[in-house]
Amino acid sequence: MNEVRLSINKLINQEDWLEMYIPKDTFGNKCIFRFQIKSIQEIDKSRLDLEKLHDKIFLEQGKIILLTFDVINLSQRTKQKGTFYHDIIIEDTEGYSFERSINEVLCNSEFSTDFSFNLIPKIKTKTTLFFLLPDEDSEYYISIKNSKWTETKLILI
């Protein structure tokens, strides 16, 4: 389990902003992102073309959750969105953690808002992340995955 674990529904309801500090990205640069979770929703799988998937069996077993964010890059240089969302995970009430789901069908679906790969400094951008979660009721929390390479921090502001 991670040190900082914040209720997604509470963050949405209170319209709280968070800041993520990454001391060194893959190029050795410090990154700072301010973000707000705007919504969490379960995706109706019947609206996706699952026949194109290699890992279709996994999507059929769980539920697909979409998180929508507003993100502001407070770093001095343009950053790829992957730098922002690389360490973000969702945890359930039992402490199980789930990384974002990356697949072409989800990223190219009507639910995705990712039309640019970059986060320009000081410009608010809308982005989405998909997560495949077990099909069970739970409260969900946003957290940062532990990494031996960096000391990413998540702070409620």
DSSP file (Angstrom, degrees, kcal/mol; ACC not computed):
  #  RESIDUE AA STRUCTURE BP1 BP2  ACC     N-H-->O    O-->H-N    N-H-->O    O-->H-N    TCO  KAPPA ALPHA  PHI   PSI    X-CA   Y-CA   Z-CA
    1    1 A M              0   0    0      0, 0.0     2,-0.2     0, 0.0     4,-0.1   0.000 360.0 360.0 360.0 153.5    0.0    0.0    0.0
    2    2 A N        -     0   0    0      2,-0.1   143,-0.1     1,-0.1     3,-0.0  -0.524 360.0-119.5 -97.4 162.7    1.1    3.6   -0.6
    3    3 A E  S    S+     0   0    0     -2,-0.2     2,-0.5     1,-0.1    -1,-0.1   0.937 100.0  46.8 -66.2 -49.3    1.5    6.5    1.8
    4    4 A V        +     0   0    0    140,-0.1   140,-0.5     2,-0.0     2,-0.4  -0.858  63.3 163.2-102.7 125.1   -1.0    8.8    0.2
    5    5 A R  E     -A  143   0A   0     -2,-0.5     2,-0.4   138,-0.1   138,-0.2  -0.931  12.7-173.7-143.6 112.0   -4.3    7.4   -0.7
    6    6 A L  E     -A  142   0A   0    136,-2.2   136,-2.8    -2,-0.4     2,-0.2  -0.909  30.5-109.9-118.6 135.7   -7.2    9.8   -1.4
    7    7 A S  E  >  -A  141   0A   0     -2,-0.4     4,-2.2   134,-0.2   134,-0.3  -0.414  21.1-151.1 -62.8 124.2  -10.9    8.9   -2.0
    8    8 A I  H  > S+     0   0    0    132,-2.4     4,-2.3    -2,-0.2     5,-0.2   0.933  95.5  49.4 -63.9 -46.8  -11.7    9.6   -5.7
    9    9 A N  H  > S+     0   0    0    131,-0.5     4,-2.8     1,-0.2    -1,-0.2   0.897 111.2  49.8 -61.7 -39.9  -15.4   10.4   -4.9
   10   10 A K  H  > S+     0   0    0      2,-0.2     4,-2.4     1,-0.2     6,-0.2   0.914 110.0  50.6 -64.4 -42.7  -14.4   12.8   -2.1
   11   11 A L  H  X>S+     0   0    0     -4,-2.2     5,-1.7     2,-0.2     4,-0.5   0.895 113.6  45.6 -61.9 -40.2  -11.9   14.6   -4.4
   12   12 A I  H ><5S+     0   0    0     -4,-2.3     3,-0.8     3,-0.2    -2,-0.2   0.951 114.1  47.3 -67.6 -49.3  -14.6   15.0   -7.1
   13   13 A N  H 3<5S+     0   0    0     -4,-2.8    -2,-0.2     1,-0.3    -1,-0.2   0.861 118.4  40.4 -62.4 -37.3  -17.3   16.2   -4.7
   14   14 A Q  H 3<5S-     0   0    0     -4,-2.4    -1,-0.3    -5,-0.2    -2,-0.2   0.481 103.4-131.4 -90.4  -2.7  -15.1   18.7   -3.0
   15   15 A E  T <<5 +     0   0    0     -3,-0.8    -3,-0.2    -4,-0.5    -4,-0.1   0.861  43.1 176.7  54.2  39.5  -13.4   19.8   -6.3
   16   16 A D      < -     0   0    0     -5,-1.7    21,-0.5    -6,-0.2     2,-0.3  -0.423  22.2-140.4 -75.0 148.2  -10.0   19.4   -4.7
   17   17 A W        -     0   0    0     19,-0.1   140,-2.4    -2,-0.1     2,-0.3  -0.822  14.4-160.2-105.0 149.4   -6.8   19.9   -6.7
   18   18 A L  E     -DE  35 156B   0     17,-3.1    17,-2.8    -2,-0.3     2,-0.4  -0.882   6.3-146.2-123.3 156.5   -3.7   17.7   -6.2
   19   19 A E  E     -DE  34 155B   0    136,-2.8   136,-2.9    -2,-0.3     2,-0.5  -0.990   6.6-157.9-123.9 138.5   -0.1   18.3   -7.1
   20   20 A M  E     -DE  33 154B   0     13,-2.9    13,-2.1    -2,-0.4     2,-0.5  -0.962   5.6-161.8-114.5 126.8    2.3   15.6   -8.2
   21   21 A Y  E     -DE  32 153B   0    132,-2.5   132,-2.4    -2,-0.5    11,-0.2  -0.937   7.2-175.7-109.8 124.3    6.0   16.1   -7.8
   22   22 A I  E     -D   31   0B   0      9,-2.9     9,-2.6    -2,-0.5     3,-0.2  -0.937  10.2-162.3-119.1 105.5    8.4   14.0   -9.8
   23   23 A P  S    S+     0   0    0      0, 0.0     2,-0.3     0, 0.0    -1,-0.1   0.852  79.3  12.3 -58.3 -36.3   12.0   14.8   -8.8
   24   24 A K        -     0   0    0      6,-0.1     6,-0.2     7,-0.1   128,-0.1  -0.931  67.0-164.3-146.4 119.1   13.5   13.2  -12.0
   25   25 A D    >   -     0   0    0      4,-2.2     3,-2.1    -2,-0.3     5,-0.0  -0.141  56.5 -74.5 -81.8-169.5   11.7   12.1  -15.1
   26   26 A T  T 3  S+     0   0    0      1,-0.3    -1,-0.1     2,-0.1    -2,-0.0   0.695 137.7  49.1 -63.7 -17.3   13.3    9.8  -17.7
   27   27 A F  T 3  S-     0   0    0      2,-0.2    -1,-0.3     0, 0.0    -3,-0.0   0.328 121.9-105.5-101.6   5.8   15.5   12.7  -18.8
   28   28 A G  S <  S+     0   0    0     -3,-2.1     2,-0.3     1,-0.3    -2,-0.1   0.603  76.6 135.0  83.5  11.9   16.5   13.7  -15.3
   29   29 A N        -     0   0    0      1,-0.0    -4,-2.2     0, 0.0    -1,-0.3  -0.708  58.2-115.6 -98.0 146.4   14.2   16.7  -15.2
   30   30 A K        -     0   0    0     -2,-0.3     2,-0.4    -6,-0.2    -6,-0.1  -0.563  33.3-164.1 -74.4 139.7   12.0   17.8  -12.3
   31   31 A C  E     -D   22   0B   0     -9,-2.6    -9,-2.9    -2,-0.2     2,-0.4  -0.982  11.5-173.3-129.2 140.5    8.3   17.7  -13.1
   32   32 A I  E     -D   21   0B   0     -2,-0.4    42,-2.7   -11,-0.2    43,-0.6  -0.996   6.3-179.3-132.7 128.7    5.3   19.3  -11.3
   33   33 A F  E     -DF  20  73B   0    -13,-2.1   -13,-2.9    -2,-0.4     2,-0.5  -0.992  13.5-158.7-127.6 135.1    1.7   18.7  -12.3
   34   34 A R  E     +DF  19  72B   0     38,-2.6    38,-3.1    -2,-0.4     2,-0.3  -0.943  27.3 169.5-106.7 132.9   -1.5   20.2  -10.8
   35   35 A F  E     -DF  18  71B   0    -17,-2.8   -17,-3.1    -2,-0.5     2,-0.4  -0.983  27.2-157.9-147.9 158.4   -4.6   18.2  -11.5
   36   36 A Q  E     - F   0  70B   0     34,-2.2    34,-2.2    -2,-0.3     2,-0.6  -1.000  23.5-129.8-134.6 131.2   -8.2   17.7  -10.5
   37   37 A I  E     - F   0  69B   0    -21,-0.5    32,-0.3    -2,-0.4   -22,-0.1  -0.734  25.1-178.0 -80.7 120.8  -10.3   14.6  -11.0
   38   38 A K  E     -     0   0B   0     30,-3.1     2,-0.3    -2,-0.6    31,-0.2   0.822  58.2  -9.2 -90.6 -35.6  -13.5   15.7  -12.8
   39   39 A S  E     - F   0  68B   0     29,-1.3    29,-2.2     2,-0.0     2,-0.4  -0.997  44.3-153.3-160.4 158.0  -15.3   12.4  -13.0
   40   40 A I  E     + F   0  67B   0     -2,-0.3     2,-0.3    27,-0.2    27,-0.2  -0.996  29.3 164.0-131.9 131.6  -15.3    8.7  -12.6
   41   41 A Q  E     - F   0  66B   0     25,-1.9    25,-3.1    -2,-0.4     2,-0.4  -0.999  37.5-119.4-148.8 150.4  -17.6    6.5  -14.6
   42   42 A E  E     - F   0  65B   0     -2,-0.3     2,-0.4    23,-0.2    23,-0.2  -0.762  34.8-128.2 -87.4 134.5  -18.1    2.9  -15.6
   43   43 A I        -     0   0    0     21,-3.0     2,-0.9    -2,-0.4    21,-0.5  -0.668  13.7-124.4 -86.0 133.4  -17.9    2.4  -19.4
   44   44 A D    >   -     0   0    0     -2,-0.4     3,-2.1     1,-0.2     4,-0.1  -0.689  20.4-155.2 -74.6 108.6  -20.7    0.5  -21.0
   45   45 A K  G >  S+     0   0    0     -2,-0.9     3,-1.7     1,-0.3     5,-0.3   0.710  86.7  71.9 -64.7 -20.2  -18.8   -2.2  -22.8
   46   46 A S  G 3  S+     0   0    0      1,-0.3    -1,-0.3     3,-0.1    -2,-0.1   0.695  91.4  60.4 -68.4 -15.5  -21.5   -2.7  -25.4
   47   47 A R  G <  S+     0   0    0     -3,-2.1     2,-0.3     2,-0.1    -1,-0.3   0.373  95.1  80.1 -90.8   4.2  -20.4    0.7  -26.8
   48   48 A L  S <  S-     0   0    0     -3,-1.7     2,-1.4    -4,-0.1     3,-0.1  -0.837  82.8-125.0-111.0 149.6  -16.8   -0.7  -27.5
   49   49 A D    >   +     0   0    0     -2,-0.3     3,-1.2     1,-0.2     4,-0.1  -0.682  37.9 168.5 -90.7  82.8  -15.7   -2.8  -30.4
   50   50 A L  G >   +     0   0    0     -2,-1.4     3,-1.7    -5,-0.3    -1,-0.2   0.639  60.2  80.8 -73.8 -14.3  -14.2   -5.6  -28.3
   51   51 A E  G 3  S+     0   0    0      1,-0.3    -1,-0.2    -3,-0.1     5,-0.1   0.744  86.1  60.1 -64.2 -21.9  -13.8   -8.0  -31.3
   52   52 A K  G <  S+     0   0    0     -3,-1.2    -1,-0.3     4,-0.0     2,-0.3   0.524  87.5 102.3 -81.7  -5.8  -10.5   -6.1  -32.2
   53   53 A L    <   -     0   0    0     -3,-1.7     3,-0.4     1,-0.1     4,-0.1  -0.573  54.0-163.7 -90.3 141.2   -8.9   -7.0  -28.9
   54   54 A H  S    S+     0   0    0     -2,-0.3     3,-0.4     1,-0.2    -1,-0.1   0.835 100.5  45.0 -77.6 -37.7   -6.2   -9.6  -28.2
   55   55 A D  S >> S+     0   0    0      1,-0.2     4,-1.3     2,-0.1     3,-1.1  -0.089  73.3 131.5 -98.7  33.7   -7.0   -9.3  -24.4
   56   56 A K  H 3>  +     0   0    0     -3,-0.4     4,-2.1     1,-0.3    -1,-0.2   0.842  64.0  63.8 -55.1 -37.8  -10.8   -9.4  -24.9
   57   57 A I  H 3> S+     0   0    0     -3,-0.4     4,-1.0     1,-0.2    -1,-0.3   0.850 101.1  51.1 -58.6 -36.1  -11.2  -12.0  -22.2
   58   58 A F  H <> S+     0   0    0     -3,-1.1     4,-1.3     1,-0.2     3,-0.4   0.919 109.9  48.4 -69.1 -43.2   -9.8   -9.6  -19.5
   59   59 A L  H  < S+     0   0    0     -4,-1.3    -2,-0.2     1,-0.2    -1,-0.2   0.833 108.7  55.0 -66.2 -31.4  -12.2   -6.8  -20.4
   60   60 A E  H  < S+     0   0    0     -4,-2.1    -1,-0.2     1,-0.2    -2,-0.2   0.793 107.8  50.5 -70.1 -26.8  -15.1   -9.2  -20.4
   61   61 A Q  H  < S+     0   0    0     -4,-1.0    74,-0.5    -3,-0.4    -2,-0.2   0.786 114.6  33.4 -83.8 -28.6  -14.3  -10.3  -16.8
   62   62 A G  E  < S- G   0 134B   0     -4,-1.3     2,-0.4    72,-0.2    70,-0.0  -0.420  83.6 -98.1-115.9-171.2  -14.0   -6.9  -15.2
   63   63 A K  E     - G   0 133B   0     70,-3.0    70,-2.9    -2,-0.1     2,-0.6  -0.881  28.6-130.9-111.5 148.2  -15.5   -3.4  -15.4
   64   64 A I  E     - G   0 132B   0    -21,-0.5   -21,-3.0    -2,-0.4     2,-0.4  -0.871  22.1-164.6-101.5 122.6  -13.8   -0.5  -17.2
   65   65 A I  E     -FG  42 131B   0     66,-3.1    66,-2.5    -2,-0.6     2,-0.5  -0.889   4.3-155.0-109.2 135.9  -13.6    2.7  -15.3
   66   66 A L  E     -FG  41 130B   0    -25,-3.1   -25,-1.9    -2,-0.4     2,-0.5  -0.949   4.7-165.5-111.9 123.7  -12.8    6.0  -16.9
   67   67 A L  E     -FG  40 129B   0     62,-2.9    62,-2.4    -2,-0.5     2,-0.5  -0.930   6.9-158.0-104.7 131.7  -11.2    8.8  -14.9
   68   68 A T  E     -FG  39 128B   0    -29,-2.2   -30,-3.1    -2,-0.5   -29,-1.3  -0.937  15.5-175.6-111.1 132.6  -11.3   12.3  -16.4
   69   69 A F  E     -FG  37 127B   0     58,-3.1    58,-2.2    -2,-0.5     2,-0.5  -0.881  28.7-143.0-124.5 152.2   -8.8   14.9  -15.3
   70   70 A D  E     -FG  36 126B   0    -34,-2.2   -34,-2.2    -2,-0.3     2,-0.4  -0.985  33.8-170.8-103.4 129.5   -7.9   18.5  -15.8
   71   71 A V  E     -FG  35 125B   0     54,-3.0    54,-2.7    -2,-0.5     2,-0.5  -0.971  16.9-168.4-127.5 136.4   -4.1   18.7  -15.7
   72   72 A I  E     -FG  34 124B   0    -38,-3.1   -38,-2.6    -2,-0.4     2,-0.7  -0.991  19.1-139.9-122.4 124.3   -1.8   21.7  -15.7
   73   73 A N  E     +Fh  33 121B   0     47,-0.7    49,-2.9    50,-0.6   -40,-0.2  -0.739  19.8 180.0 -81.6 113.5    1.9   21.2  -16.3
   74   74 A L        +     0   0    0    -42,-2.7   -41,-0.2    -2,-0.7    -1,-0.1   0.293  48.5 108.0 -97.2   8.6    3.8   23.5  -13.9
   75   75 A S  S    S-     0   0    0    -43,-0.6    47,-0.1     2,-0.2   -44,-0.1  -0.401  81.0-117.6 -77.9 163.1    7.1   22.4  -15.2
   76   76 A Q  S    S+     0   0    0     -2,-0.1     2,-0.3    45,-0.1    -1,-0.1   0.604  93.6  48.3 -80.5 -10.7    9.2   24.8  -17.3
   77   77 A R  S    S-     0   0    0     43,-0.1    -2,-0.2    42,-0.0     2,-0.1  -0.898  96.7 -89.1-128.1 157.7    9.1   22.6  -20.3
   78   78 A T        -     0   0    0     -2,-0.3     2,-0.3    42,-0.1    42,-0.2  -0.389  46.8-161.3 -60.9 138.5    6.5   20.7  -22.3
   79   79 A K  E     -J  119   0C   0     40,-2.2    40,-3.6    -4,-0.1     2,-0.2  -0.927  20.4-111.0-125.1 149.0    6.0   17.2  -21.0
   80   80 A Q  E >>  -J  118   0C   0     -2,-0.3     3,-1.5    38,-0.2     4,-0.8  -0.520  30.0-120.0 -72.8 146.9    4.5   14.1  -22.5
   81   81 A K  H >> S+     0   0    0     36,-3.0     4,-2.3     1,-0.3     3,-0.7   0.824 110.9  68.5 -58.0 -31.3    1.2   13.0  -20.9
   82   82 A G  H 3> S+     0   0    0     35,-0.4     4,-1.6     1,-0.3    -1,-0.3   0.819  91.8  59.6 -58.8 -31.2    2.9    9.7  -20.0
   83   83 A T  H <4 S+     0   0    0     -3,-1.5     4,-0.3     2,-0.2    -1,-0.3   0.882 109.1  45.3 -63.1 -37.7    5.1   11.5  -17.5
   84   84 A F  H << S+     0   0    0     -4,-0.8     3,-0.4    -3,-0.7    -2,-0.2   0.961 123.0  30.3 -69.8 -53.3    2.0   12.7  -15.7
   85   85 A Y  H >< S+     0   0    0     -4,-2.3     3,-0.8     1,-0.2    15,-0.2   0.469  89.9  96.6 -94.8   1.5    0.0    9.4  -15.6
   86   86 A H  T 3< S+     0   0    0     -4,-1.6    -1,-0.2    -5,-0.2    14,-0.1   0.884  94.6  33.9 -55.7 -43.4    2.8    6.8  -15.5
   87   87 A D  T 3  S+     0   0    0     -3,-0.4    58,-2.9    -4,-0.3     2,-0.3   0.438  90.1 114.3 -96.7  -0.5    2.8    6.5  -11.6
   88   88 A I  E <   +B  144   0A   0     -3,-0.8    12,-0.6    56,-0.2     2,-0.3  -0.554  39.1 168.8 -76.5 131.9   -1.0    7.0  -11.0
   89   89 A I  E     -BC 143  99A   0     54,-2.3    54,-2.2    -2,-0.3     2,-0.4  -0.899  29.6-130.1-132.6 164.9   -2.8    3.9   -9.7
   90   90 A I  E     -BC 142  98A   0      8,-2.3     8,-2.8    -2,-0.3     2,-0.4  -0.948  21.1-164.7-112.2 139.0   -6.2    3.2   -8.2
   91   91 A E  E     -BC 141  97A   0     50,-2.5    50,-2.6    -2,-0.4     6,-0.2  -0.928   9.1-141.6-118.9 149.5   -6.6    1.2   -5.0
   92   92 A D    >   -     0   0    0      4,-1.9     3,-1.7    -2,-0.4    48,-0.2  -0.419  39.4 -89.8 -97.6-178.7   -9.7   -0.4   -3.6
   93   93 A T  T 3  S+     0   0    0     46,-0.5    47,-0.1     1,-0.3    45,-0.0   0.750 126.4  56.1 -65.2 -23.3  -10.8   -0.5    0.0
   94   94 A E  T 3  S-     0   0    0      2,-0.1    -1,-0.3     1,-0.0    44,-0.0   0.468 120.2-106.2 -87.7  -1.9   -8.9   -3.8    0.5
   95   95 A G    <   +     0   0    0     -3,-1.7     2,-0.2     1,-0.3    -2,-0.1   0.509  69.3 145.9  91.4   4.5   -5.6   -2.3   -0.7
   96   96 A Y        -     0   0    0    -95,-0.0    -4,-1.9     1,-0.0     2,-0.4  -0.553  37.7-145.2 -72.4 140.4   -5.4   -4.0   -4.1
   97   97 A S  E     -C   91   0A   0     -6,-0.2     2,-0.4    -2,-0.2    -6,-0.2  -0.858  12.9-165.0-114.8 148.2   -3.8   -1.7   -6.6
   98   98 A F  E     -C   90   0A   0     -8,-2.8    -8,-2.3    -2,-0.4     2,-0.2  -0.993   8.7-147.6-134.7 126.8   -4.6   -1.3  -10.3
   99   99 A E  E     -C   89   0A   0     -2,-0.4    33,-0.5   -10,-0.2   -10,-0.1  -0.498  40.7 -81.6 -86.9 162.1   -2.6    0.4  -13.0
  100  100 A R  B     -I  131   0B   0    -12,-0.6     2,-0.5   -15,-0.2    31,-0.3  -0.223  43.5-119.6 -61.9 152.2   -4.1    2.1  -16.0
  101  101 A S        -     0   0    0     29,-3.5     2,-0.6    -3,-0.1    29,-0.5  -0.823  24.9-165.0 -96.2 130.1   -5.2    0.0  -18.9
  102  102 A I        +     0   0    0     -2,-0.5     2,-0.3    27,-0.1     3,-0.1  -0.956  27.8 133.9-117.2 114.0   -3.6    0.8  -22.2
  103  103 A N     >  -     0   0    0     -2,-0.6     4,-2.5     1,-0.1     5,-0.2  -0.974  57.5-118.8-156.3 155.6   -5.2   -0.6  -25.3
  104  104 A E  H  > S+     0   0    0     -2,-0.3     4,-1.9     1,-0.2    -1,-0.1   0.838 108.6  56.0 -62.1 -38.7   -6.1    0.7  -28.7
  105  105 A V  H  4 S+     0   0    0      2,-0.2    -1,-0.2     1,-0.2   -56,-0.1   0.921 113.3  40.7 -63.7 -43.9   -9.8    0.1  -28.5
  106  106 A L  H >4 S+     0   0    0     -3,-0.2     3,-1.5     1,-0.2     6,-0.3   0.941 115.6  49.6 -68.6 -47.5  -10.2    2.2  -25.3
  107  107 A C  H 3< S+     0   0    0     -4,-2.5    -1,-0.2     1,-0.3    -2,-0.2   0.770 116.5  42.3 -66.0 -25.4   -7.8    5.0  -26.4
  108  108 A N  T 3< S+     0   0    0     -4,-1.9    -1,-0.3    -5,-0.2    -2,-0.2   0.222  95.7 108.1-103.3  13.6   -9.5    5.4  -29.7
  109  109 A S  S X  S-     0   0    0     -3,-1.5     3,-1.1     1,-0.1   -61,-0.1  -0.297  87.7-100.8 -85.7 173.0  -13.0    5.1  -28.4
  110  110 A E  T 3  S+     0   0    0    -63,-0.2    -1,-0.1     1,-0.2    -4,-0.1   0.652 118.7  64.2 -64.5 -16.0  -15.6    7.9  -28.0
  111  111 A F  T 3  S+     0   0    0     -5,-0.2    -1,-0.2     2,-0.0     2,-0.2   0.688  82.1  92.7 -84.4 -19.5  -14.7    8.1  -24.3
  112  112 A S    <   -     0   0    0     -3,-1.1   -44,-0.0    -6,-0.3    -5,-0.0  -0.536  45.1-178.1 -80.4 139.5  -11.1    9.2  -24.8
  113  113 A T        +     0   0    0     -2,-0.2     2,-1.5     3,-0.0     3,-0.2   0.210  46.3 119.3-113.9  11.5  -10.2   12.9  -24.8
  114  114 A D        +     0   0    0     -7,-0.2    13,-0.1     1,-0.2    -2,-0.1  -0.606  18.6 144.3 -85.8  88.7   -6.5   12.4  -25.5
  115  115 A F        +     0   0    0     -2,-1.5     2,-0.3     1,-0.1    -1,-0.2   0.500  65.5  46.4-100.6  -7.0   -6.0   14.2  -28.7
  116  116 A S        -     0   0    0     -3,-0.2    -1,-0.1     1,-0.1    -3,-0.0  -0.980  62.6-152.4-133.9 146.6   -2.5   15.5  -27.8
  117  117 A F  S    S+     0   0    0     -2,-0.3   -36,-3.0   -37,-0.1   -35,-0.4   0.510  74.5  78.0 -92.4  -5.4    0.5   13.6  -26.3
  118  118 A N  E     -J   80   0C   0    -38,-0.3     2,-0.6   -37,-0.1   -38,-0.2  -0.771  61.6-150.9-113.6 151.1    1.9   16.8  -24.7
  119  119 A L  E     -J   79   0C   0    -40,-3.6   -40,-2.2    -2,-0.3     3,-0.1  -0.966  22.8-150.5-114.3 111.0    1.2   18.9  -21.7
  120  120 A I    >   -     0   0    0     -2,-0.6     3,-1.7   -42,-0.2   -47,-0.7  -0.603  32.1 -92.4 -82.7 139.4    2.3   22.5  -22.4
  121  121 A P  B 3  S+h   73   0B   0      0, 0.0   -47,-0.2     0, 0.0    -1,-0.1  -0.225 104.3   1.3 -55.1 137.2    3.4   24.5  -19.4
  122  122 A K  T 3  S+     0   0    0    -49,-2.9     2,-0.5     1,-0.2   -48,-0.1   0.500 101.5 117.5  67.3   8.8    0.7   26.6  -17.7
  123  123 A I    <   -     0   0    0     -3,-1.7   -50,-0.6   -50,-0.2     2,-0.3  -0.926  64.1-130.3-110.1 124.9   -2.1   25.4  -20.0
  124  124 A K  E     -G   72   0B   0     -2,-0.5     2,-0.4   -52,-0.2   -52,-0.2  -0.576  30.4-174.1 -74.7 131.0   -5.0   23.3  -18.6
  125  125 A T  E     -G   71   0B   0    -54,-2.7   -54,-3.0    -2,-0.3     2,-0.4  -0.967  21.2-132.6-128.1 140.8   -5.6   20.1  -20.5
  126  126 A K  E     +G   70   0B   0     -2,-0.4     2,-0.3   -56,-0.2   -56,-0.2  -0.784  33.8 169.6 -90.7 135.7   -8.3   17.5  -20.2
  127  127 A T  E     -G   69   0B   0    -58,-2.2   -58,-3.1    -2,-0.4     2,-0.3  -0.962  19.8-145.9-143.0 160.9   -7.1   13.9  -20.2
  128  128 A T  E     -G   68   0B   0     -2,-0.3     2,-0.4   -60,-0.2   -60,-0.2  -0.946   5.0-164.8-129.2 149.0   -8.6   10.5  -19.5
  129  129 A L  E     -G   67   0B   0    -62,-2.4   -62,-2.9    -2,-0.3     2,-0.4  -0.996  11.1-148.6-130.9 139.6   -7.3    7.3  -18.0
  130  130 A F  E     -G   66   0B   0    -29,-0.5   -29,-3.5    -2,-0.4     2,-0.4  -0.854  12.2-171.7-107.1 142.9   -8.9    3.9  -18.2
  131  131 A F  E     -GI  65 100B   0    -66,-2.5   -66,-3.1    -2,-0.4     2,-0.6  -0.999  18.2-143.4-133.4 135.9   -8.7    1.2  -15.5
  132  132 A L  E     +G   64   0B   0    -33,-0.5   -68,-0.2    -2,-0.4   -33,-0.1  -0.898  33.0 175.5 -96.9 118.4   -9.8   -2.4  -15.7
  133  133 A L  E     -G   63   0B   0    -70,-2.9   -70,-3.0    -2,-0.6    -2,-0.0  -0.839  37.4 -88.4-123.0 156.4  -11.2   -3.3  -12.2
  134  134 A P  E     -G   62   0B   0      0, 0.0     2,-2.2     0, 0.0   -72,-0.2  -0.314  47.0-107.7 -60.1 149.0  -12.8   -6.4  -10.7
  135  135 A D  S    S+     0   0    0    -74,-0.5     2,-0.3     2,-0.0   -73,-0.0  -0.488  82.7 106.2 -82.1  73.0  -16.6   -6.4  -11.2
  136  136 A E  S    S-     0   0    0     -2,-2.2     2,-0.3   -73,-0.0   -73,-0.1  -0.975  76.0 -97.2-146.1 156.3  -17.4   -5.7   -7.5
  137  137 A D        +     0   0    0     -2,-0.3     2,-0.3     2,-0.0    -2,-0.0  -0.593  57.2 142.5 -77.5 133.7  -18.6   -2.7   -5.5
  138  138 A S        -     0   0    0     -2,-0.3     2,-0.4   -46,-0.1    -2,-0.0  -0.980  53.1-109.2-161.9 155.8  -15.8   -0.8   -3.8
  139  139 A E        -     0   0    0     -2,-0.3   -46,-0.5  -131,-0.0     2,-0.4  -0.763  42.7-144.5 -82.3 139.7  -14.7    2.7   -2.8
  140  140 A Y        -     0   0    0     -2,-0.4  -132,-2.4   -48,-0.2  -131,-0.5  -0.867  13.7-164.0-115.7 147.8  -11.8    3.7   -5.0
  141  141 A Y  E     -AB   7  91A   0    -50,-2.6   -50,-2.5    -2,-0.4     2,-0.4  -0.934  16.7-130.3-127.5 145.8   -8.7    5.8   -4.1
  142  142 A I  E     +AB   6  90A   0   -136,-2.8  -136,-2.2    -2,-0.3     2,-0.3  -0.790  40.5 151.8 -94.2 142.5   -6.1    7.5   -6.2
  143  143 A S  E     -AB   5  89A   0    -54,-2.2   -54,-2.3    -2,-0.4     2,-0.4  -0.880  42.6-103.7-153.4-177.9   -2.5    6.9   -5.2
  144  144 A I  E     - B   0  88A   0   -140,-0.5   -56,-0.2    -2,-0.3  -141,-0.1  -0.971  34.7-120.4-119.9 132.0    1.0    6.7   -6.6
  145  145 A K        -     0   0    0    -58,-2.9     7,-0.2    -2,-0.4     2,-0.2  -0.449  33.1-107.7 -72.3 145.2    2.7    3.4   -7.3
  146  146 A N        -     0   0    0     -2,-0.1     2,-0.4     5,-0.1    -1,-0.1  -0.470  40.3-174.5 -70.6 140.3    5.9    2.8   -5.4
  147  147 A S        -     0   0    0      3,-0.4     3,-0.1    -2,-0.2     5,-0.1  -1.000  30.8-151.9-139.9 136.7    9.0    3.0   -7.6
  148  148 A K  S    S+     0   0    0     -2,-0.4    -1,-0.1     1,-0.2     3,-0.1   0.606  98.1  57.7 -79.0  -9.9   12.7    2.3   -6.8
  149  149 A W  S    S+     0   0    0      1,-0.2     2,-0.3    -3,-0.0    -1,-0.2   0.740 113.3  17.4 -92.9 -25.3   13.6    4.8   -9.5
  150  150 A T        -     0   0    0     -3,-0.1    -3,-0.4     2,-0.1     2,-0.4  -0.959  59.7-131.9-146.7 161.0   11.9    7.9   -8.3
  151  151 A E        -     0   0    0     -2,-0.3     2,-0.1    -5,-0.1  -130,-0.1  -0.553  35.9-178.5-111.9  62.9   10.3    9.5   -5.3
  152  152 A T        -     0   0    0     -2,-0.4     2,-0.4    -7,-0.2  -130,-0.2  -0.403   8.8-159.0 -64.2 136.7    7.1   10.8   -6.8
  153  153 A K  E     -E   21   0B   0   -132,-2.4  -132,-2.5    -2,-0.1     2,-0.5  -0.945  11.7-156.6-123.6 143.3    4.9   12.6   -4.3
  154  154 A L  E     -E   20   0B   0     -2,-0.4     2,-0.4  -134,-0.2  -134,-0.2  -0.981  17.4-176.4-118.9 125.4    1.2   13.3   -4.4
  155  155 A I  E     -E   19   0B   0   -136,-2.9  -136,-2.8    -2,-0.5     2,-0.5  -0.982  24.1-135.1-130.1 131.3   -0.1   16.3   -2.3
  156  156 A L  E      E   18   0B   0     -2,-0.4  -138,-0.2  -138,-0.2    -2,-0.0  -0.713 360.0 360.0 -78.8 127.2   -3.6   17.6   -1.7
  157  157 A I              0   0    0   -140,-2.4  -139,-0.2    -2,-0.5    -1,-0.1   0.420 360.0 360.0-114.3 360.0   -3.6   21.4   -2.1
